[in-house]
Amino acid sequence: MSNGDDENADAPEDAADEEAPADAEEPTDASEPSEETTEEPAEEAPDETEGVPATEVTVETLEETLDEVAAAVEEAETEADLDDAEAKLDGAESDLEAADFEEPEDEDEEDPTEALQSRVNDLRGDIEEARGPYAEDVEETVAAAAETVRETRWTEDGEPDVHAAVETFLADASEEVGADFNAGDDLDSQADALERAGTAIVDAGLDADDDADTIAALVEIAETLEDDLEDAEEWSDLTVVEQLTAQGFYDRMNAENRKDFPPELTAIRLAEAENDPERILLAMENLESDFMQENCIDALRRMGSEEAFEVMHERAQKRKRPEIEVLGKIGDERAVDTLVEFVDGGNPPLQKVTLRALGEIGSDEATQAVANALDDEESVVRSQAARALGLIGDTRAIDPLSDTLGDESEDDSVRASAAWALVQIGTERALEAAAEYDDDRAYTVQAEAEKARDATAA
């Protein structure tokens, strides 16, 4: 049996007692600088991912991404699904904008960038089409229907259909959103009720996913309202003759007085004979032929009815001479501001008819503009300006008319008009100015001067 020394001799020595390797260096104190600490620090090990290329954007990779977006849109069941698809599409479009694909050398070959962008645009449209419907879509349809109800001119047969369509919608909408939408009997009240219903539908806070069935039902009844209003008869659905008949345009006609062709001409002449400008204006609104328009205007010119002012004034602003003539016969001073703009227009036919109309209206607000026309280049315009001043009768025109009459170089027709105008003004000073020419070389001037002399002698 061996003793303890023998056993210890065979045991391995403790690791702490092992001798250090011959080349090991004594550790240095951390507080003492060593030569190693003064050397440049070793470079960090490179990132294992550095140098690994990112996925290259190619036409093929973008097409694959767009295929994935298309599939996602097709399979989407919620708004969140569509949001995810749109986010992926946004990324694909950003990659496309950053890519620099070569343009094809052949003009007939499709540009890959344009083709991909077109597909992106199509997918955006698909996403928008897949969204909803929303409560706001219903409200938009209902608001348009309310405007149709309010603004459309319905026939006697069409109006009851409109009422029925609105009442049906309001009843169905009330059931869906749990609110009452009371409407009055007139169309304006029903239009107001539709607008209130549209607002209530939006305020109900319906979710496109959670309340999809309710929104779908509201969309359906809104579209039914839209269709019912489309089917209701309005005035524009009628022929012109039907519209005029419904408004009593032909009521005065009978076998004895129906002498003209077309019959509308007889109706216009009967309206003129009965001093009924409204029927003539109705014909103007509906009968578009030049023949009928001319006959309507001729009738209104002869009548000079105040009721025709608005229509004639609107048309006269387009420098239409027949309508300007009618304004002169009506004699409403509201036309003056419009007409004075045409006096100095370099258009003798327009200037003549305008000056005549201003004279017939007789407002001294036009005096200065008309007096300025005494210096126009055309003698026919100067002559008409003088006569217009005589019709207006403003005594401020005496001096310029006297100057025109005394101008030996002026055309005799213009001088005669000036003399006539002074007689029309008729004050003592005006008559004396004209009477001085009772022996004038021009007979037309002399004739007016004699009238002035006789008037002063009376």
C-alpha positions as CSV (number, residue, x, y, z in Angstrom):
1,M,0.0,0.0,0.0
2,S,1.7,3.2,-0.7
3,N,2.0,6.2,1.7
4,G,0.6,9.7,1.2
5,D,3.8,11.0,-0.5
6,D,3.5,8.5,-3.2
7,E,-0.1,9.3,-3.8
8,N,0.6,13.1,-4.0
9,A,3.4,12.5,-6.4
10,D,1.1,11.0,-9.0
11,A,-1.6,13.9,-8.6
12,P,-1.6,16.8,-11.0
13,E,-0.3,20.0,-9.7
14,D,-2.7,22.8,-8.8
15,A,-3.3,25.2,-11.8
16,A,-2.3,28.1,-9.6
17,D,1.2,26.5,-9.1
18,E,1.7,25.9,-12.8
19,E,4.6,27.8,-14.2
20,A,3.8,30.6,-16.5
21,P,4.8,30.3,-20.1
22,A,8.3,31.4,-20.7
23,D,7.2,34.2,-23.1
24,A,4.5,35.6,-20.8
25,E,5.0,39.2,-19.7
26,E,4.4,40.6,-16.3
27,P,1.2,42.5,-16.2
28,T,1.5,46.2,-16.1
29,D,-0.3,48.6,-13.8
30,A,-3.3,50.1,-15.4
31,S,-2.3,53.5,-14.0
32,E,1.1,53.4,-15.8
33,P,1.2,54.2,-19.4
34,S,2.6,51.6,-21.7
35,E,3.9,51.7,-25.2
36,E,0.8,49.9,-26.4
37,T,-1.6,52.6,-25.1
38,T,0.1,55.2,-27.3
39,E,-0.5,53.3,-30.5
40,E,-3.4,53.9,-32.9
41,P,-6.5,51.8,-31.8
42,A,-7.2,48.8,-33.9
43,E,-9.9,49.2,-36.5
44,E,-13.3,47.9,-35.7
45,A,-14.3,44.7,-37.3
46,P,-16.4,45.4,-40.4
47,D,-20.2,44.9,-40.2
48,E,-21.0,41.5,-41.5
49,T,-23.8,43.1,-43.6
50,E,-21.6,45.8,-45.1
51,G,-21.1,45.4,-48.8
52,V,-24.1,43.1,-49.2
53,P,-26.1,44.8,-52.0
54,A,-29.8,45.8,-51.4
55,T,-32.4,44.2,-53.5
56,E,-32.1,45.7,-56.9
57,V,-35.2,47.5,-58.2
58,T,-36.0,46.2,-61.7
59,V,-39.0,46.2,-63.9
60,E,-39.6,42.6,-62.9
61,T,-39.4,43.3,-59.2
62,L,-41.8,46.2,-59.5
63,E,-44.2,44.1,-61.5
64,E,-44.1,41.4,-58.9
65,T,-44.9,44.0,-56.2
66,L,-47.8,45.4,-58.2
67,D,-49.1,41.9,-58.7
68,E,-49.0,41.5,-54.9
69,V,-50.9,44.8,-54.4
70,A,-53.5,43.7,-57.0
71,A,-54.0,40.4,-55.2
72,A,-54.3,42.2,-51.8
73,V,-56.9,44.6,-53.1
74,E,-58.9,41.7,-54.5
75,E,-58.8,39.8,-51.2
76,A,-59.3,42.9,-49.0
77,E,-62.2,42.6,-46.6
78,T,-61.7,45.6,-44.4
79,E,-60.5,49.2,-44.7
80,A,-57.4,48.1,-42.8
81,D,-56.6,45.6,-45.5
82,L,-56.9,48.3,-48.1
83,D,-54.7,50.6,-46.1
84,D,-52.0,47.9,-46.1
85,A,-52.3,47.5,-49.8
86,E,-52.1,51.2,-50.4
87,A,-49.0,51.5,-48.2
88,K,-47.3,48.8,-50.3
89,L,-48.4,50.6,-53.4
90,D,-46.9,53.8,-52.1
91,G,-43.6,52.0,-51.6
92,A,-43.6,50.6,-55.1
93,E,-44.3,54.1,-56.5
94,S,-41.4,55.6,-54.5
95,D,-39.1,52.9,-55.9
96,L,-40.4,53.6,-59.4
97,E,-39.6,57.3,-59.0
98,A,-36.1,56.6,-57.8
99,A,-35.4,54.0,-60.6
100,D,-33.8,55.1,-63.8
101,F,-34.9,52.7,-66.4
102,E,-33.5,53.2,-69.9
103,E,-36.0,54.5,-72.5
104,P,-36.5,52.1,-75.4
105,E,-34.7,52.9,-78.5
106,D,-37.6,51.8,-80.7
107,E,-40.4,54.4,-80.6
108,D,-43.0,51.7,-81.0
109,E,-41.7,49.9,-77.9
110,E,-43.5,50.7,-74.6
111,D,-41.6,52.8,-72.1
112,P,-41.4,50.6,-68.9
113,T,-41.6,53.6,-66.6
114,E,-44.8,54.9,-68.2
115,A,-46.3,51.4,-68.2
116,L,-45.5,50.8,-64.6
117,Q,-46.8,54.3,-63.6
118,S,-50.0,53.6,-65.5
119,R,-50.5,50.4,-63.6
120,V,-49.8,52.2,-60.3
121,N,-52.5,54.7,-61.2
122,D,-55.0,52.0,-62.1
123,L,-54.3,50.2,-58.8
124,R,-55.0,53.5,-56.9
125,G,-58.3,53.7,-58.7
126,D,-59.1,50.1,-57.7
127,I,-58.3,50.8,-54.1
128,E,-60.6,53.9,-54.0
129,E,-63.3,51.9,-55.8
130,A,-63.0,49.1,-53.2
131,R,-63.3,51.5,-50.3
132,G,-66.6,52.2,-48.6
133,P,-69.3,52.9,-49.2
134,Y,-69.4,55.5,-46.5
135,A,-72.1,57.5,-44.8
136,E,-70.7,60.6,-46.6
137,D,-71.4,59.0,-49.9
138,V,-75.1,58.6,-49.0
139,E,-75.2,62.2,-47.8
140,E,-73.7,63.4,-51.1
141,T,-76.4,61.6,-53.1
142,V,-79.2,62.9,-50.8
143,A,-77.9,66.5,-51.0
144,A,-77.9,66.3,-54.8
145,A,-81.5,65.0,-54.7
146,A,-82.5,67.9,-52.5
147,E,-81.1,70.3,-55.0
148,T,-83.0,68.6,-57.8
149,V,-86.2,68.7,-55.9
150,R,-85.8,72.4,-55.1
151,E,-84.4,73.7,-58.5
152,T,-86.3,71.6,-61.1
153,R,-89.5,72.8,-62.6
154,W,-91.9,69.9,-62.4
155,T,-95.0,69.3,-64.4
156,E,-98.4,68.9,-62.9
157,D,-98.1,65.2,-63.3
158,G,-94.5,65.1,-62.1
159,E,-94.8,66.9,-58.8
160,P,-96.9,64.2,-57.0
161,D,-94.3,61.6,-58.0
162,V,-91.6,63.8,-56.5
163,H,-93.5,64.0,-53.2
164,A,-94.0,60.2,-53.1
165,A,-90.3,59.6,-53.8
166,V,-89.2,61.9,-51.0
167,E,-91.6,60.5,-48.5
168,T,-90.5,56.9,-49.2
169,F,-86.9,57.8,-48.8
170,L,-87.5,59.7,-45.5
171,A,-89.5,56.8,-44.1
172,D,-86.8,54.2,-45.0
173,A,-84.0,56.4,-43.8
174,S,-85.7,57.0,-40.5
175,E,-86.0,53.2,-40.0
176,E,-82.2,52.7,-40.7
177,V,-80.9,55.5,-38.5
178,G,-83.6,55.8,-35.9
179,A,-84.5,59.4,-36.5
180,D,-87.6,61.2,-37.7
181,F,-87.4,63.5,-40.7
182,N,-90.7,65.4,-40.9
183,A,-91.4,67.3,-44.2
184,G,-94.0,69.8,-45.2
185,D,-96.2,69.6,-48.2
186,D,-94.3,72.0,-50.5
187,L,-91.2,71.0,-52.4
188,D,-88.9,73.4,-50.6
189,S,-89.8,71.8,-47.2
190,Q,-89.2,68.4,-48.6
191,A,-85.8,69.4,-50.0
192,D,-85.0,70.8,-46.5
193,A,-86.0,67.5,-45.0
194,L,-83.7,65.6,-47.3
195,E,-80.8,67.7,-46.3
196,R,-81.5,67.1,-42.6
197,A,-81.6,63.4,-43.3
198,G,-78.3,63.5,-45.1
199,T,-76.7,65.3,-42.1
200,A,-78.2,62.9,-39.6
201,I,-76.8,59.9,-41.6
202,V,-73.3,61.3,-41.3
203,D,-73.8,62.3,-37.7
204,A,-74.8,58.7,-36.9
205,G,-71.1,57.7,-36.9
206,L,-71.5,54.6,-39.1
207,D,-68.3,52.6,-39.5
208,A,-67.5,51.3,-43.0
209,D,-66.7,47.9,-41.6
210,D,-68.8,47.4,-38.6
211,D,-72.0,49.0,-40.1
212,A,-71.5,47.9,-43.6
213,D,-75.0,46.4,-43.9
214,T,-76.7,49.6,-42.7
215,I,-74.6,51.8,-45.0
216,A,-75.4,49.5,-47.9
217,A,-79.1,49.8,-47.2
218,L,-78.9,53.6,-47.1
219,V,-77.0,53.6,-50.4
220,E,-79.7,51.5,-51.9
221,I,-82.6,53.8,-50.8
222,A,-80.7,56.9,-51.8
223,E,-80.1,55.5,-55.3
224,T,-83.8,54.6,-55.5
225,L,-84.7,58.2,-54.6
226,E,-82.3,59.3,-57.3
227,D,-84.0,57.0,-59.9
228,D,-87.5,58.0,-58.9
229,L,-86.7,61.7,-59.3
230,E,-85.2,61.0,-62.7
231,D,-88.4,59.3,-63.7
232,A,-90.7,62.1,-62.5
233,E,-91.8,64.4,-65.3
234,E,-90.3,67.9,-65.5
235,W,-90.9,70.7,-67.9
236,S,-87.7,70.0,-69.9
237,D,-89.2,66.6,-70.7
238,L,-92.1,68.2,-72.6
239,T,-91.9,69.5,-76.2
240,V,-92.1,73.2,-76.7
241,V,-95.7,73.0,-77.8
242,E,-96.6,71.0,-74.8
243,Q,-95.0,73.5,-72.5
244,L,-96.7,76.4,-74.2
245,T,-100.0,74.6,-74.2
246,A,-99.8,73.8,-70.5
247,Q,-99.1,77.5,-69.8
248,G,-102.1,78.8,-71.7
249,F,-100.2,80.3,-74.6
250,Y,-102.7,79.1,-77.2
251,D,-105.9,79.6,-75.1
252,R,-107.1,82.7,-77.0
253,M,-106.9,81.0,-80.3
254,N,-110.0,79.7,-82.1
255,A,-111.1,78.8,-85.6
256,E,-112.1,82.4,-86.4
257,N,-108.9,84.2,-85.3
258,R,-106.4,81.6,-86.3
259,K,-105.2,83.3,-89.5
260,D,-101.5,83.1,-89.4
261,F,-99.0,80.3,-89.8
262,P,-97.3,79.1,-87.7
263,P,-100.1,79.3,-85.1
264,E,-97.6,80.8,-82.6
265,L,-97.6,84.0,-84.7
266,T,-101.3,84.3,-84.2
267,A,-100.9,83.8,-80.5
268,I,-98.3,86.5,-80.4
269,R,-100.5,89.0,-82.3
270,L,-103.4,88.2,-80.0
271,A,-101.2,88.8,-77.0
272,E,-100.2,92.2,-78.4
273,A,-103.8,93.1,-79.1
274,E,-104.7,92.2,-75.5
275,N,-101.6,94.1,-74.2
276,D,-100.3,90.9,-72.6
277,P,-96.5,91.1,-72.7
278,E,-96.1,88.0,-70.5
279,R,-97.3,85.7,-73.2
280,I,-94.9,87.3,-75.7
281,L,-92.0,86.9,-73.3
282,L,-93.1,83.3,-72.8
283,A,-92.8,82.8,-76.6
284,M,-89.4,84.5,-76.7
285,E,-88.2,82.1,-74.0
286,N,-89.4,79.0,-75.8
287,L,-89.4,79.8,-79.6
288,E,-85.8,80.0,-80.7
289,S,-86.2,80.6,-84.5
290,D,-85.1,84.0,-85.8
291,F,-88.5,84.5,-87.3
292,M,-90.4,84.1,-84.0
293,Q,-87.8,86.1,-82.1
294,E,-88.1,89.0,-84.5
295,N,-91.9,89.0,-84.3
296,C,-91.8,88.9,-80.5
297,I,-89.4,91.9,-80.4
298,D,-91.4,93.8,-82.9
299,A,-94.5,93.3,-80.7
300,L,-92.7,94.4,-77.6
301,R,-91.3,97.5,-79.4
302,R,-94.8,98.6,-80.3
303,M,-96.1,97.9,-76.8
304,G,-93.3,99.4,-74.8
305,S,-94.3,97.4,-71.8
306,E,-92.4,97.8,-68.6
307,E,-92.7,94.1,-68.0
308,A,-90.2,93.4,-70.8
309,F,-87.5,95.6,-69.3
310,E,-85.4,92.9,-67.6
311,V,-85.3,90.6,-70.6
312,M,-84.6,93.4,-73.0
313,H,-82.0,95.0,-70.8
314,E,-80.1,91.7,-70.4
315,R,-80.1,91.2,-74.2
316,A,-79.2,94.9,-74.9
317,Q,-76.0,94.5,-72.9
318,K,-74.8,92.3,-75.8
319,R,-75.2,95.3,-78.1
320,K,-78.3,93.9,-79.8
321,R,-79.9,96.8,-81.6
322,P,-83.6,95.6,-81.7
323,E,-83.5,95.1,-78.0
324,I,-82.0,98.6,-77.5
325,E,-84.9,100.0,-79.5
326,V,-87.4,98.3,-77.2
327,L,-85.6,99.9,-74.2
328,G,-86.1,103.3,-75.8
329,K,-89.8,102.6,-76.1
330,I,-90.1,101.3,-72.6
331,G,-88.4,104.5,-71.4
332,D,-86.9,103.1,-68.1
333,E,-84.0,105.2,-66.8
334,R,-82.3,102.1,-65.5
335,A,-81.1,101.4,-69.0
336,V,-79.1,104.7,-69.2
337,D,-75.9,103.5,-67.6
338,T,-75.7,100.6,-70.0
339,L,-76.6,102.6,-73.1
340,V,-74.2,105.5,-72.7
341,E,-71.4,103.0,-73.0
342,F,-72.4,102.4,-76.6
343,V,-72.5,106.0,-77.7
344,D,-68.8,106.3,-78.4
345,G,-68.2,103.0,-80.0
346,G,-67.1,103.6,-83.6
347,N,-70.1,101.7,-84.8
348,P,-72.6,104.1,-86.5
349,P,-75.6,101.8,-86.7
350,L,-75.2,100.9,-83.0
351,Q,-74.6,104.5,-82.1
352,K,-77.7,105.8,-84.0
353,V,-80.1,103.3,-82.4
354,T,-78.5,104.0,-78.9
355,L,-78.8,107.7,-79.2
356,R,-82.4,107.5,-80.3
357,A,-83.2,105.2,-77.4
358,L,-81.5,107.6,-74.9
359,G,-83.5,110.5,-76.4
360,E,-86.7,108.5,-76.0
361,I,-85.8,107.7,-72.4
362,G,-85.2,111.4,-71.8
363,S,-82.9,111.2,-68.8
364,D,-80.7,114.3,-68.4
365,E,-78.1,111.8,-67.0
366,A,-77.3,111.0,-70.6
367,T,-76.9,114.6,-71.7
368,Q,-73.1,114.9,-71.6
369,A,-72.5,111.6,-73.3
370,V,-75.0,112.5,-76.1
371,A,-73.5,116.0,-76.4
372,N,-70.1,114.5,-76.9
373,A,-71.4,112.6,-79.9
374,L,-71.9,116.0,-81.7
375,D,-68.2,115.7,-82.4
376,D,-68.4,112.2,-83.9
377,E,-66.7,111.6,-87.3
378,E,-69.9,110.4,-88.9
379,S,-72.6,113.0,-89.8
380,V,-75.4,110.5,-89.3
381,V,-74.2,110.0,-85.7
382,R,-73.9,113.8,-85.1
383,S,-77.4,114.3,-86.5
384,Q,-78.9,111.7,-84.3
385,A,-77.1,113.1,-81.2
386,A,-78.6,116.5,-81.9
387,R,-82.1,115.0,-82.1
388,A,-81.5,113.0,-78.9
389,L,-80.6,116.2,-77.1
390,G,-83.8,117.8,-78.3
391,L,-85.8,114.8,-76.9
392,I,-84.0,114.9,-73.6
393,G,-84.8,118.6,-73.3
394,D,-81.9,119.5,-71.0
395,T,-81.2,123.3,-71.3
396,R,-77.5,122.6,-70.9
397,A,-77.6,121.4,-74.5
398,I,-78.6,124.8,-75.9
399,D,-75.0,126.1,-76.3
400,P,-73.5,123.0,-78.0
401,L,-76.6,122.8,-80.3
402,S,-76.3,126.6,-81.1
403,D,-72.7,126.1,-82.0
404,T,-73.5,123.2,-84.3
405,L,-76.3,125.2,-86.0
406,G,-73.9,128.1,-86.6
407,D,-71.1,126.0,-88.0
408,E,-71.2,126.8,-91.8
409,S,-68.9,123.9,-92.5
410,E,-71.2,121.4,-90.9
411,D,-73.5,119.1,-92.9
412,D,-76.9,120.7,-93.5
413,S,-78.7,117.6,-92.2
414,V,-76.8,117.9,-88.9
415,R,-77.6,121.7,-88.7
416,A,-81.2,121.0,-89.4
417,S,-81.3,118.4,-86.6
418,A,-79.7,121.0,-84.2
419,A,-82.4,123.5,-85.1
420,W,-85.1,120.9,-84.6
421,A,-83.6,120.1,-81.2
422,L,-83.6,123.7,-80.1
423,V,-87.3,124.0,-81.0
424,Q,-88.0,120.8,-79.0
425,I,-86.2,122.2,-75.9
426,G,-88.6,125.2,-76.3
427,T,-87.2,127.7,-73.9
428,E,-87.0,131.3,-74.9
429,R,-83.3,131.2,-75.3
430,A,-83.4,128.0,-77.3
431,L,-86.1,129.4,-79.6
432,E,-84.2,132.6,-80.2
433,A,-81.0,130.7,-81.0
434,A,-82.9,128.8,-83.7
435,A,-85.0,131.7,-85.1
436,E,-81.8,133.5,-86.2
437,Y,-81.6,131.2,-89.2
438,D,-85.0,131.8,-90.7
439,D,-83.3,132.9,-94.0
440,D,-80.7,130.1,-94.0
441,R,-79.5,128.7,-97.3
442,A,-80.7,125.2,-96.4
443,Y,-84.4,124.8,-96.6
444,T,-84.5,122.2,-93.8
445,V,-82.7,124.6,-91.4
446,Q,-84.9,127.5,-92.5
447,A,-88.1,125.5,-91.9
448,E,-87.1,124.7,-88.3
449,A,-86.0,128.3,-87.7
450,E,-89.4,129.6,-88.9
451,K,-91.1,127.3,-86.3
452,A,-88.9,128.8,-83.7
453,R,-89.7,132.4,-84.8
454,D,-93.4,131.7,-84.8
455,A,-93.2,130.2,-81.3
456,T,-91.4,133.3,-80.0
457,A,-94.0,135.6,-81.6
458,A,-96.9,133.7,-80.0
